[in-house]
């Protein structure tokens, strides 16, 4: 759980590279853009004897007057360009129209109460509600929209006491990863004076008696480096309610290892403090625990070899259940008895299968609910705690099932099902009856029967079989003229599974095909698939993506002048790399909040944690050369590049905006053609988490407008019909 939080919170050769002198064909040459003048410096770094220039190093300082002036000038050029696109207003209107639908998160039961998130449609942030029974009248508990006028303050984590009477919640400002924790009484709505600062990549977990909670934090940073300084030496604390943070008890730290991070949580029976110990974004972790029933009990290093992933599932007394990839790259469930913790006494409860094990929950006293990925689509099975297979859940189709949360003794659980044409629909599963019932179904003003999703498989450069999802309006012609958006990520053990998106729906309404390639580097086929796309195998990710584009063209779904490619974060790195390697292949490129400088990423905020997936330029001469060979910023050569719109934000303290600033400046200087190279820099926003609905709509509007202009699309967006229903039920 804490590694996934970290990944969402952290978070990407040149042999055979096509020359940058090639460019996609265009129907007509656009007017040449005059870019703001960007000064260059004379910075040179020495990596194992290789001199590397970094002429735009000064753009790493986002607080300098020069950088701020550059940002203002670039935005002025970008928005002047976007303002000339006639279809932009219609795209925004349609996005706004479709986005205005009621949606819900999975309910969670705490004590005798249920809590859930709801968005009425265009609210910038979802609102939390409380209800005493599932059929009862909801009462508003927490409205993040009241925390700022522009909706840029978001609520991140929530933690309830065992009886549901108190709530600890974290607040994040303008998209920053920094968290400030507050406490409120759920019955009266009164806010308590407790405030926790300088938490990051942390949840909160209350003791059984509700007198305090565990959390993780860093030392207070210097003001000038708060958004860019490296985050090291995380510490685990206990906060007693009603006391100042200065009196919080330090539970665990590791001054001998600055990279260790700690996710502390109290087991459902209240007997133990579990501590998930992470180090970077590697799936491998350690696991420690502390007996809360014994005063001054030591922290026991139960799993300390850092040899595999050990995701805590739950415990039945002293027997702890873990999901692990130890000797099982696609995952298995094991049980460790704390009274006999030696490896020879570990028991395999659910062995590895042909499908990748995605998530495991322990519910209904002794039931294991296991979600699998079968070619990146969801399968869900229920087992007994003894490993006996009890049943499979029936799902509506090719999609994603997520949730299945709750406490060990809960006899019910909630999950969402979604697909590319099905908005996230909430179901309640009753262990007593063994049935799922529809709990909440969003209604979106479109007809899902007009669309279809198919899964295809293509062959990558080295012969690897890679899956890809295609979604589009029924009846398309395979004439190579369909505007197509190809999306990819490929890293950090994260799978791309089917999900609903208003943005992508509007793209398809405009006549576009939406394609998602399940590249190596993700978890679609377990840890082996992940490792095939990391460190010295990162080129496999780029090859997989290029092969996906070539397959779409060869099979006449689209053609280069009609093909747009998009990726964010690690996916932004992907787009930057493939644009350098195959500028002839794409009609439009959207590198978003990307890791573009592969030689220096580890020097900022949590970037050091990505070394487990990327390697580091300081590791060895061999690793440096490999990173240098594909680093998007360093592999820009003078030549003609496709139309490119990069995206970043001024409060991104995960992938700092300097990555995109430097990359854009260099690409603008290298562009020999007339295709636009623009950057869109959002203000009071971060890496993406907690971004207000209004800002999301504006950003997508600009991306789709840029695509419409540069792919020469003719669009005729429909008018919404309020009685239409999405959901595919």
C-alpha positions as semicolon CSV with decimal commas, in nm:
position;residue;x (nm);y (nm);z (nm)
1;X;0,000;0,000;0,000
2;X;0,269;0,247;0,099
3;X;0,483;0,168;-0,206
4;X;0,186;0,243;-0,433
5;X;0,129;0,566;-0,240
6;X;0,494;0,645;-0,293
7;X;0,473;0,570;-0,666
8;X;0,164;0,793;-0,701
9;X;0,344;1,042;-0,496
10;X;0,682;1,020;-0,669
11;X;0,629;0,854;-0,921
12;X;1,164;0,682;-1,794
13;X;2,058;0,334;-2,772
14;X;2,052;0,562;-2,983
15;X;2,154;0,250;-3,184
16;X;1,953;0,261;-3,502
17;X;1,817;0,609;-3,420
18;X;1,650;0,774;-3,715
19;X;1,800;1,109;-3,806
20;X;1,615;1,414;-3,675
21;X;1,622;1,554;-4,028
22;X;1,301;1,360;-4,103
23;X;0,956;1,494;-4,021
24;X;0,594;1,391;-4,065
25;X;0,415;1,501;-4,375
26;X;0,187;1,800;-4,329
27;X;-0,109;1,918;-4,533
28;X;0,014;2,276;-4,518
29;X;0,306;2,454;-4,357
30;X;0,204;2,657;-4,051
31;X;0,331;3,007;-3,993
32;X;0,666;3,006;-3,822
33;X;0,652;3,101;-3,455
34;X;0,889;3,345;-3,294
35;X;0,990;3,196;-2,960
36;X;1,112;3,398;-2,661
37;X;1,488;3,432;-2,659
38;X;1,639;3,185;-2,415
39;X;1,987;3,261;-2,291
40;X;2,244;2,984;-2,273
41;X;2,511;2,926;-2,015
42;X;2,848;2,753;-2,025
43;X;2,787;2,482;-1,764
44;X;2,980;2,161;-1,836
45;X;2,975;1,846;-1,621
46;X;3,230;1,566;-1,624
47;X;3,085;1,213;-1,610
48;X;3,358;0,950;-1,600
49;X;3,569;1,158;-1,838
50;X;3,286;1,256;-2,071
51;X;3,215;1,629;-2,087
52;X;2,841;1,706;-2,100
53;X;2,714;2,057;-2,167
54;X;2,405;2,186;-1,988
55;X;2,336;2,528;-2,144
56;X;1,996;2,570;-1,979
57;X;2,096;2,479;-1,623
58;X;1,976;2,820;-1,504
59;X;1,615;2,716;-1,574
60;X;1,633;2,468;-1,286
61;X;1,596;2,759;-1,045
62;X;1,222;2,817;-1,066
63;X;1,241;3,102;-0,812
64;X;1,485;3,321;-1,004
65;X;1,351;3,637;-1,172
66;X;1,502;3,520;-1,501
67;X;1,315;3,189;-1,492
68;X;0,989;3,357;-1,395
69;X;1,026;3,599;-1,685
70;X;1,096;3,305;-1,919
71;X;0,784;3,124;-1,796
72;X;0,570;3,433;-1,853
73;X;0,710;3,486;-2,201
74;X;0,662;3,121;-2,302
75;X;0,303;3,113;-2,177
76;X;0,231;3,432;-2,368
77;X;0,344;3,273;-2,695
78;X;0,164;2,945;-2,623
79;X;-0,172;3,096;-2,535
80;X;-0,154;3,340;-2,825
81;X;-0,117;3,035;-3,052
82;X;-0,399;2,843;-2,882
83;X;-0,629;3,146;-2,898
84;X;-0,621;3,129;-3,279
85;X;-0,772;2,779;-3,293
86;X;-1,143;2,815;-3,383
87;X;-1,247;2,474;-3,243
88;X;-1,107;2,546;-2,896
89;X;-1,427;2,697;-2,755
90;X;-1,644;2,408;-2,876
91;X;-1,402;2,153;-2,729
92;X;-1,411;2,325;-2,391
93;X;-1,789;2,348;-2,397
94;X;-1,825;1,977;-2,473
95;X;-1,572;1,876;-2,208
96;X;-1,752;2,090;-1,952
97;X;-2,089;1,948;-2,056
98;X;-1,981;1,587;-2,024
99;X;-1,778;1,640;-1,708
100;X;-2,088;1,762;-1,530
101;X;-2,203;1,423;-1,398
102;X;-2,242;1,292;-1,045
103;X;-1,975;1,043;-0,940
104;X;-1,886;0,853;-0,626
105;X;-1,593;0,684;-0,459
106;X;-1,609;0,350;-0,278
107;X;-1,775;0,379;0,064
108;X;-1,574;0,280;0,369
109;X;-1,726;0,165;0,695
110;X;-1,579;0,300;1,017
111;X;-1,756;0,198;1,337
112;X;-2,130;0,226;1,271
113;X;-2,088;0,489;0,998
114;X;-2,016;0,490;0,627
115;X;-1,802;0,756;0,459
116;X;-1,775;0,825;0,088
117;X;-1,661;1,090;-0,160
118;X;-1,900;1,249;-0,408
119;X;-1,861;1,507;-0,681
120;X;-2,178;1,670;-0,810
121;X;-2,017;1,723;-1,149
122;X;-1,804;2,033;-1,190
123;X;-1,687;2,071;-0,833
124;X;-1,311;2,130;-0,829
125;X;-1,265;1,878;-0,547
126;X;-1,483;1,587;-0,438
127;X;-1,670;1,629;-0,110
128;X;-1,674;1,374;0,173
129;X;-2,004;1,264;0,325
130;X;-2,111;1,056;0,623
131;X;-2,416;0,833;0,650
132;X;-2,535;0,605;0,931
133;X;-2,677;0,341;0,697
134;X;-2,647;0,278;0,326
135;X;-3,008;0,385;0,280
136;X;-2,974;0,688;0,508
137;X;-2,953;1,056;0,424
138;X;-2,591;1,167;0,369
139;X;-2,448;1,448;0,580
140;X;-2,160;1,656;0,445
141;X;-1,845;1,592;0,645
142;X;-1,560;1,770;0,468
143;X;-1,571;2,002;0,169
144;X;-1,222;2,074;0,029
145;X;-1,372;2,338;-0,202
146;X;-1,403;2,570;0,098
147;X;-1,028;2,556;0,167
148;X;-0,935;2,787;-0,123
149;X;-1,114;3,019;-0,361
150;X;-0,967;2,859;-0,673
151;X;-0,999;2,494;-0,570
152;X;-0,624;2,434;-0,564
153;X;-0,614;2,309;-0,204
154;X;-0,696;1,938;-0,197
155;X;-0,756;1,677;0,069
156;X;-0,517;1,386;0,029
157;X;-0,516;1,109;0,288
158;X;-0,792;1,030;0,538
159;X;-0,769;0,817;0,852
160;X;-1,060;0,743;1,087
161;X;-1,053;0,617;1,443
162;X;-1,184;0,265;1,494
163;X;-1,529;0,394;1,594
164;X;-1,537;0,659;1,321
165;X;-1,572;0,947;1,566
166;X;-1,248;1,125;1,469
167;X;-1,091;1,191;1,131
168;X;-0,732;1,284;1,051
169;X;-0,703;1,432;0,703
170;X;-0,412;1,575;0,505
171;X;-0,425;1,897;0,306
172;X;-0,206;1,963;0,002
173;X;-0,167;2,311;-0,144
174;X;-0,146;2,384;-0,518
175;X;-0,058;2,028;-0,611
176;X;0,249;2,000;-0,389
177;X;0,335;1,664;-0,233
178;X;0,385;1,829;0,107
179;X;0,105;1,732;0,349
180;X;-0,037;1,911;0,650
181;X;-0,251;1,689;0,873
182;X;-0,556;1,812;1,067
183;X;-0,811;1,643;1,293
184;X;-1,188;1,684;1,315
185;X;-1,478;1,539;1,512
186;X;-1,700;1,360;1,260
187;X;-2,013;1,395;1,473
188;X;-1,996;1,768;1,544
189;X;-1,778;1,879;1,251
190;X;-1,555;2,064;1,497
191;X;-1,190;2,100;1,397
192;X;-0,941;2,011;1,671
193;X;-0,626;2,221;1,727
194;X;-0,387;1,940;1,627
195;X;-0,170;2,023;1,323
196;X;0,106;1,805;1,172
197;X;0,347;1,966;0,927
198;X;0,617;1,849;0,684
199;X;0,466;1,510;0,616
200;X;0,514;1,368;0,267
201;X;0,439;1,025;0,117
202;X;0,262;0,939;0,440
203;X;-0,068;0,806;0,562
204;X;-0,196;0,822;0,917
205;X;-0,310;0,532;1,135
206;X;-0,486;0,560;1,471
207;X;-0,428;0,338;1,770
208;X;-0,725;0,122;1,868
209;X;-0,815;0,355;2,157
210;X;-0,829;0,662;1,931
211;X;-0,585;0,857;2,148
212;X;-0,334;0,925;1,871
213;X;-0,198;0,822;1,535
214;X;0,123;0,725;1,358
215;X;0,256;0,921;1,060
216;X;0,583;0,984;0,872
217;X;0,758;1,314;0,806
218;X;1,081;1,479;0,700
219;X;1,275;1,749;0,880
220;X;1,154;2,099;0,802
221;X;1,320;2,214;0,476
222;X;1,475;2,549;0,404
223;X;1,224;2,788;0,249
224;X;1,429;2,836;-0,068
225;X;1,458;2,460;-0,136
226;X;1,115;2,346;-0,018
227;X;1,002;2,264;-0,374
228;X;1,329;2,126;-0,513
229;X;1,548;1,996;-0,230
230;X;1,609;1,622;-0,200
231;X;1,390;1,439;0,053
232;X;1,599;1,213;0,276
233;X;1,580;1,066;0,629
234;X;1,206;1,014;0,666
235;X;1,104;0,935;1,027
236;X;0,806;0,756;1,180
237;X;0,630;0,938;1,465
238;X;0,337;0,893;1,703
239;X;0,117;1,196;1,768
240;X;-0,091;1,200;2,085
241;X;-0,413;1,391;2,041
242;X;-0,419;1,731;2,211
243;X;-0,042;1,777;2,224
244;X;0,183;1,995;2,002
245;X;0,379;1,831;1,723
246;X;0,701;1,919;1,903
247;X;0,610;1,656;2,163
248;X;0,544;1,375;1,914
249;X;0,723;1,051;1,992
250;X;0,987;0,931;1,746
251;X;0,899;0,566;1,685
252;X;1,159;0,470;1,428
253;X;1,434;0,622;1,215
254;X;1,742;0,499;1,031
255;X;2,021;0,757;1,047
256;X;2,245;0,494;0,884
257;X;2,036;0,494;0,565
258;X;1,902;0,826;0,437
259;X;1,689;0,662;0,167
260;X;1,466;0,449;0,391
261;X;1,102;0,553;0,418
262;X;0,842;0,421;0,661
263;X;0,470;0,352;0,633
264;X;0,332;0,280;0,978
265;X;-0,013;0,126;1,028
266;X;-0,204;-0,037;1,313
267;X;-0,340;-0,385;1,239
268;X;-0,718;-0,425;1,245
269;X;-0,706;-0,603;1,581
270;X;-0,502;-0,317;1,729
271;X;-0,234;-0,556;1,848
272;X;0,057;-0,455;1,625
273;X;0,216;-0,159;1,453
274;X;0,320;-0,275;1,107
275;X;0,599;-0,082;0,937
276;X;0,642;-0,111;0,562
277;X;0,997;0,001;0,486
278;X;1,050;0,129;0,134
279;X;1,366;0,241;-0,038
280;X;1,306;0,408;-0,368
281;X;1,034;0,289;-0,602
282;X;1,163;-0,066;-0,630
283;X;0,882;-0,315;-0,554
284;X;1,118;-0,474;-0,302
285;X;1,067;-0,366;0,058
286;X;1,136;-0,457;0,418
287;X;0,873;-0,521;0,684
288;X;0,907;-0,454;1,056
289;X;0,656;-0,465;1,340
290;X;0,609;-0,359;1,700
291;X;0,389;-0,529;1,960
292;X;0,154;-0,255;2,085
293;X;0,042;-0,468;2,379
294;X;0,382;-0,451;2,545
295;X;0,514;-0,128;2,687
296;X;0,840;-0,018;2,524
297;X;0,836;-0,320;2,293
298;X;1,119;-0,310;2,038
299;X;1,074;-0,279;1,663
300;X;1,126;-0,629;1,522
301;X;1,285;-0,658;1,178
302;X;1,072;-0,945;1,051
303;X;1,169;-0,917;0,682
304;X;1,497;-0,733;0,642
305;X;1,669;-0,886;0,339
306;X;1,523;-0,644;0,083
307;X;1,494;-0,936;-0,156
308;X;1,132;-0,916;-0,274
309;X;0,801;-0,739;-0,245
310;X;0,611;-0,810;0,078
311;X;0,271;-0,635;0,078
312;X;0,097;-0,683;0,413
313;X;-0,252;-0,824;0,359
314;X;-0,374;-0,871;0,717
315;X;-0,331;-1,086;1,022
316;X;-0,522;-1,351;1,213
317;X;-0,362;-1,315;1,554
318;X;0,013;-1,374;1,524
319;X;-0,019;-1,511;1,169
320;X;0,065;-1,241;0,913
321;X;-0,041;-1,274;0,549
322;X;0,167;-1,118;0,271
323;X;0,142;-1,082;-0,104
324;X;0,493;-1,143;-0,237
325;X;0,684;-1,198;-0,558
326;X;0,956;-1,398;-0,380
327;X;1,025;-1,694;-0,609
328;X;0,696;-1,603;-0,780
329;X;0,731;-1,309;-1,022
330;X;0,355;-1,308;-1,085
331;X;0,276;-1,312;-0,715
332;X;0,161;-1,549;-0,440
333;X;0,019;-1,525;-0,086
334;X;0,223;-1,653;0,206
335;X;0,161;-1,677;0,581
336;X;0,427;-1,608;0,846
337;X;0,365;-1,707;1,207
338;X;0,542;-1,455;1,431
339;X;0,602;-1,734;1,681
340;X;0,793;-1,929;1,414
341;X;0,925;-1,665;1,173
342;X;1,207;-1,868;1,011
343;X;1,174;-1,901;0,635
344;X;1,150;-2,276;0,658
345;X;0,823;-2,229;0,846
346;X;0,660;-1,994;0,594
347;X;0,351;-2,134;0,425
348;X;0,229;-2,071;0,071
349;X;-0,145;-2,008;0,093
350;X;-0,226;-1,913;-0,267
351;X;0,043;-2,012;-0,517
352;X;0,153;-1,822;-0,825
353;X;-0,079;-1,853;-1,125
354;X;-0,053;-1,773;-1,495
355;X;-0,200;-1,426;-1,430
356;X;-0,033;-1,142;-1,240
357;X;-0,158;-1,096;-0,884
358;X;-0,250;-0,731;-0,848
359;X;-0,404;-0,683;-0,502
360;X;-0,509;-0,893;-0,202
361;X;-0,750;-0,813;0,085
362;X;-0,832;-1,012;0,400
363;X;-1,204;-0,976;0,481
364;X;-1,500;-1,159;0,636
365;X;-1,276;-1,304;0,913
366;X;-1,092;-1,548;0,685
367;X;-1,150;-1,464;0,317
368;X;-0,881;-1,355;0,073
369;X;-1,012;-1,139;-0,212
370;X;-0,751;-1,146;-0,488
371;X;-0,748;-0,924;-0,797
372;X;-0,553;-1,053;-1,096
373;X;-0,451;-0,901;-1,427
374;X;-0,521;-1,120;-1,727
375;X;-0,365;-0,942;-2,025
376;X;-0,417;-0,613;-1,831
377;X;-0,789;-0,678;-1,769
378;X;-0,933;-0,758;-1,427
379;X;-1,016;-1,098;-1,281
380;X;-1,126;-1,130;-0,916
381;X;-1,127;-1,451;-0,709
382;X;-1,211;-1,532;-0,348
383;X;-1,012;-1,784;-0,145
384;X;-1,028;-1,905;0,211
385;X;-0,741;-1,815;0,444
386;X;-0,637;-2,179;0,402
387;X;-0,591;-2,123;0,029
388;X;-0,905;-2,303;-0,088
389;X;-1,058;-2,143;-0,398
390;X;-1,417;-2,047;-0,320
391;X;-1,547;-1,852;-0,621
392;X;-1,475;-1,601;-0,898
393;X;-1,656;-1,269;-0,920
394;X;-1,846;-1,205;-1,239
395;X;-1,750;-0,871;-1,394
396;X;-1,939;-0,685;-1,671
397;X;-1,667;-0,706;-1,936
398;X;-1,319;-0,591;-2,037
399;X;-1,239;-0,349;-1,757
400;X;-1,087;-0,275;-1,420
401;X;-1,222;-0,367;-1,076
402;X;-1,072;-0,175;-0,783
403;X;-1,141;-0,138;-0,414
404;X;-1,225;-0,443;-0,202
405;X;-1,118;-0,252;0,108
406;X;-1,234;-0,294;0,463
407;X;-1,140;-0,451;0,793
408;X;-1,074;-0,816;0,859
409;X;-1,412;-0,875;1,025
410;X;-1,621;-0,687;0,768
411;X;-1,887;-0,902;0,598
412;X;-1,919;-0,661;0,306
413;X;-1,688;-0,475;0,073
414;X;-1,723;-0,221;-0,207
415;X;-1,554;-0,204;-0,543
416;X;-1,571;0,000;-0,860
417;X;-1,588;-0,136;-1,210
418;X;-1,483;0,080;-1,501
419;X;-1,390;0,044;-1,865
420;X;-1,308;0,280;-2,150
421;X;-1,683;0,337;-2,202
422;X;-1,811;0,270;-1,848
423;X;-1,783;0,541;-1,582
424;X;-1,665;0,412;-1,243
425;X;-1,968;0,222;-1,112
426;X;-1,980;0,124;-0,744
427;X;-2,086;-0,225;-0,634
428;X;-2,139;-0,375;-0,290
429;X;-2,034;-0,736;-0,237
430;X;-2,204;-0,926;0,047
431;X;-2,004;-1,222;0,176
432;X;-2,314;-1,367;0,343
433;X;-2,513;-1,394;0,021
434;X;-2,213;-1,415;-0,211
435;X;-2,366;-1,157;-0,444
436;X;-2,270;-0,820;-0,588
437;X;-2,535;-0,549;-0,608
438;X;-2,524;-0,215;-0,785
439;X;-2,473;0,065;-0,534
440;X;-2,408;0,381;-0,739
441;X;-2,411;0,421;-1,117
442;X;-2,302;0,749;-1,277
443;X;-2,507;0,879;-1,565
444;X;-2,308;1,050;-1,839
445;X;-2,469;1,220;-2,137
446;X;-2,345;0,982;-2,406
447;X;-2,446;0,650;-2,558
448;X;-2,187;0,380;-2,480
449;X;-2,342;0,143;-2,734
450;X;-2,191;0,359;-3,009
451;X;-1,838;0,263;-2,903
452;X;-1,634;-0,053;-2,888
453;X;-1,314;-0,170;-2,723
454;X;-1,092;-0,441;-2,862
455;X;-0,763;-0,580;-2,745
456;X;-0,493;-0,653;-2,999
457;X;-0,143;-0,792;-2,968
458;X;0,157;-0,676;-3,166
459;X;0,523;-0,771;-3,188
460;X;0,795;-0,544;-3,055
461;X;1,144;-0,505;-3,202
462;X;1,288;-0,805;-3,014
463;X;0,989;-1,031;-3,083
464;X;0,806;-0,970;-2,754
465;X;0,426;-0,993;-2,773
466;X;0,270;-0,673;-2,634
467;X;-0,102;-0,605;-2,571
468;X;-0,281;-0,286;-2,673
469;X;-0,638;-0,164;-2,615
470;X;-0,820;0,024;-2,892
471;X;-1,144;0,215;-2,831
472;X;-1,340;0,406;-3,093
473;X;-1,680;0,474;-3,246
474;X;-1,824;0,171;-3,419
475;X;-1,804;0,166;-3,796
476;X;-1,467;0,335;-3,847
477;X;-1,297;0,281;-4,181
478;X;-0,947;0,135;-4,185
479;X;-0,822;0,384;-4,440
480;X;-0,532;0,530;-4,243
481;X;-0,713;0,861;-4,194
482;X;-0,841;0,824;-3,838
483;X;-0,695;1,069;-3,585
484;X;-0,540;0,847;-3,320
485;X;-0,410;0,916;-2,971
486;X;-0,157;0,660;-2,850
487;X;-0,094;0,664;-2,476
488;X;0,184;0,492;-2,283
489;X;0,369;0,482;-1,952
490;X;0,598;0,181;-1,917
491;X;0,763;0,189;-1,576
492;X;0,763;0,159;-1,199
493;X;0,566;-0,166;-1,193
494;X;0,244;0,025;-1,279
495;X;-0,012;-0,138;-1,507
496;X;-0,233;0,055;-1,748
497;X;-0,578;-0,100;-1,717
498;X;-0,907;0,011;-1,876
499;X;-1,067;0,320;-1,720
500;X;-1,323;0,581;-1,814
501;X;-1,219;0,935;-1,903
502;X;-1,432;1,226;-2,022
503;X;-1,122;1,362;-2,194
504;X;-1,081;1,047;-2,401
505;X;-1,454;1,026;-2,468
506;X;-1,448;1,373;-2,625
507;X;-1,144;1,268;-2,827
508;X;-1,346;0,975;-2,964
509;X;-1,647;1,199;-3,028
510;X;-1,417;1,410;-3,245
511;X;-1,360;1,100;-3,457
512;X;-1,046;0,983;-3,281
513;X;-0,920;0,639;-3,185
514;X;-0,785;0,601;-2,832
515;X;-0,505;0,346;-2,804
516;X;-0,327;0,228;-2,488
517;X;-0,011;0,018;-2,521
518;X;0,080;-0,203;-2,223
519;X;0,455;-0,153;-2,246
520;X;0,722;-0,341;-2,059
521;X;0,819;-0,171;-1,734
522;X;0,465;-0,205;-1,597
523;X;0,313;-0,484;-1,389
524;X;0,076;-0,628;-1,650
525;X;0,258;-0,962;-1,643
526;X;0,429;-0,945;-1,306
527;X;0,778;-0,852;-1,195
528;X;0,953;-1,003;-1,498
529;X;0,757;-0,765;-1,724
530;X;0,857;-0,477;-1,498
531;X;1,226;-0,565;-1,497
532;X;1,228;-0,605;-1,874
533;X;1,171;-0,229;-1,897
534;X;1,396;-0,087;-1,625
535;X;1,756;0,031;-1,596
536;X;1,966;-0,116;-1,878
537;X;1,649;-0,250;-2,043
538;X;1,470;0,085;-2,070
539;X;1,508;0,091;-2,447
540;X;1,260;-0,199;-2,457
541;X;0,991;0,046;-2,341
542;X;1,066;0,286;-2,624
543;X;1,082;0,000;-2,875
544;X;0,744;-0,131;-2,755
545;X;0,586;0,212;-2,800
546;X;0,738;0,269;-3,144
547;X;0,618;-0,078;-3,249
548;X;0,266;0,010;-3,131
549;X;0,267;0,320;-3,351
550;X;0,400;0,124;-3,647
551;X;0,133;-0,145;-3,597
552;X;-0,146;0,114;-3,597
553;X;-0,012;0,258;-3,922
554;X;0,055;-0,078;-4,088
555;X;-0,298;-0,194;-4,008
556;X;-0,447;0,126;-4,151
557;X;-0,601;0,254;-3,831
558;X;-0,408;0,577;-3,879
559;X;-0,105;0,733;-4,045
560;X;0,179;0,955;-3,930
561;X;0,004;1,286;-4,010
562;X;-0,293;1,169;-3,800
563;X;-0,107;1,015;-3,505
564;X;-0,070;1,193;-3,170
565;X;0,124;1,043;-2,878
566;X;0,085;1,131;-2,511
567;X;0,247;1,037;-2,182
568;X;0,288;1,197;-1,841
569;X;0,564;1,179;-1,579
570;X;0,756;0,860;-1,664
571;X;0,534;0,862;-1,971
572;X;0,654;1,215;-2,047
573;X;1,007;1,076;-2,056
574;X;0,876;0,809;-2,293
575;X;0,737;1,065;-2,537
576;X;1,052;1,277;-2,519
577;X;1,271;0,975;-2,593
578;X;1,067;0,837;-2,884
579;X;1,027;1,183;-3,037
580;X;1,406;1,206;-3,051
581;X;1,445;0,854;-3,184
582;X;1,163;0,860;-3,440
583;X;1,060;1,217;-3,523
584;X;0,936;1,086;-3,860
585;X;0,671;0,865;-3,697
586;X;0,442;1,105;-3,513
587;X;0,206;1,384;-3,613
588;X;0,184;1,548;-3,269
589;X;0,371;1,488;-2,940
590;X;0,244;1,562;-2,588
591;X;0,522;1,507;-2,329
592;X;0,361;1,592;-1,994
593;X;0,546;1,666;-1,665
594;X;0,825;1,446;-1,794
595;X;1,157;1,331;-1,650
596;X;1,367;1,484;-1,926
597;X;1,717;1,515;-1,776
598;X;1,823;1,158;-1,701
599;X;2,162;1,268;-1,568
600;X;2,034;1,496;-1,291
601;X;1,682;1,373;-1,195
602;X;1,810;1,219;-0,871
603;X;1,921;1,557;-0,737
604;X;1,569;1,694;-0,682
605;X;1,298;1,618;-0,423
606;X;1,212;1,247;-0,442
607;X;1,399;1,188;-0,769
608;X;1,664;0,979;-0,594
609;X;1,394;0,717;-0,532
610;X;1,361;0,652;-0,905
611;X;1,718;0,524;-0,927
612;X;1,579;0,176;-0,852
613;X;1,395;0,189;-1,185
614;X;1,629;0,404;-1,392
615;X;1,977;0,367;-1,246
616;X;2,190;0,676;-1,185
617;X;2,450;0,866;-1,384
618;X;2,671;0,841;-1,075
619;X;2,648;0,461;-1,053
620;X;2,907;0,368;-1,313
621;X;3,048;0,474;-1,647
622;X;2,833;0,207;-1,813
623;X;2,511;0,330;-1,648
624;X;2,595;0,691;-1,731
625;X;2,647;0,607;-2,097
626;X;2,316;0,421;-2,113
627;X;2,118;0,705;-1,955
628;X;2,299;0,960;-2,170
629;X;2,212;0,760;-2,482
630;X;1,836;0,817;-2,444
631;X;1,797;1,115;-2,207
632;X;1,538;1,336;-2,386
633;X;1,711;1,663;-2,300
634;X;2,054;1,546;-2,411
635;X;1,954;1,374;-2,736
636;X;1,793;1,668;-2,911
637;X;1,975;1,729;-3,239
638;X;1,923;2,012;-3,489
639;X;1,652;1,903;-3,730
640;X;1,279;1,893;-3,796
641;X;1,051;1,776;-3,519
642;X;0,675;1,717;-3,513
643;X;0,440;1,969;-3,348
644;X;0,498;1,942;-2,975
645;X;0,313;2,079;-2,673
646;X;0,490;2,012;-2,344
647;X;0,304;2,054;-2,015
648;X;0,424;2,124;-1,662
649;X;0,324;2,323;-1,352
650;X;0,494;2,570;-1,123
651;X;0,423;2,368;-0,804
652;X;0,535;2,029;-0,932
653;X;0,768;1,912;-0,656
654;X;0,780;1,555;-0,779
655;X;0,914;1,598;-1,132
656;X;1,037;1,953;-1,092
657;X;0,942;2,186;-1,381
658;X;1,308;2,248;-1,464
659;X;1,298;1,919;-1,658
660;X;1,036;2,051;-1,898
661;X;1,181;2,403;-1,906
662;X;1,525;2,282;-2,017
663;X;1,386;2,028;-2,263
664;X;1,153;2,280;-2,427
665;X;1,421;2,546;-2,455
666;X;1,660;2,305;-2,625
667;X;1,393;2,166;-2,858
668;X;1,288;2,515;-2,965
669;X;1,651;2,601;-3,041
670;X;1,698;2,280;-3,241
671;X;1,375;2,300;-3,444
672;X;1,460;2,352;-3,810
673;X;1,105;2,317;-3,935
674;X;0,792;2,526;-3,896
675;X;0,603;2,290;-3,663
676;X;0,532;2,457;-3,327
677;X;0,730;2,364;-3,015
678;X;0,532;2,511;-2,726
679;X;0,514;2,473;-2,349
680;X;0,204;2,516;-2,134
681;X;0,299;2,604;-1,775
682;X;0,012;2,583;-1,527
683;X;0,014;2,806;-1,218
684;X;-0,081;2,688;-0,869
685;X;-0,073;2,326;-0,978
686;X;0,159;2,033;-0,927
687;X;0,228;1,693;-1,075
688;X;-0,141;1,622;-1,122
689;X;-0,277;1,499;-0,790
690;X;-0,556;1,715;-0,648
691;X;-0,575;1,932;-0,960
692;X;-0,907;2,120;-0,971
693;X;-1,165;2,010;-1,225
694;X;-1,160;2,354;-1,388
695;X;-0,785;2,337;-1,448
696;X;-0,810;1,982;-1,585
697;X;-1,074;2,090;-1,836
698;X;-0,865;2,388;-1,945
699;X;-0,553;2,178;-1,995
700;X;-0,730;1,904;-2,192
701;X;-0,905;2,168;-2,402
702;X;-0,570;2,312;-2,505
703;X;-0,418;1,971;-2,581
704;X;-0,711;1,861;-2,796
705;X;-0,723;2,200;-2,972
706;X;-0,350;2,169;-3,048
707;X;-0,413;1,822;-3,191
708;X;-0,711;1,935;-3,398
709;X;-0,504;2,211;-3,560
710;X;-0,190;2,006;-3,622
711;X;-0,356;1,679;-3,725
712;X;-0,589;1,879;-3,952
713;X;-0,899;1,729;-3,795
714;X;-1,251;1,825;-3,896
715;X;-1,473;1,793;-3,590
716;X;-1,847;1,811;-3,531
717;X;-1,908;1,761;-3,162
718;X;-2,253;1,638;-3,057
719;X;-2,494;1,809;-2,823
720;X;-2,543;1,623;-2,498
721;X;-2,874;1,453;-2,427
722;X;-2,945;1,463;-2,052
723;X;-3,139;1,137;-2,057
724;X;-2,853;0,938;-2,211
725;X;-2,672;0,710;-1,972
726;X;-2,316;0,585;-1,965
727;X;-2,227;0,270;-1,779
728;X;-2,279;-0,011;-2,022
729;X;-2,507;-0,199;-1,783
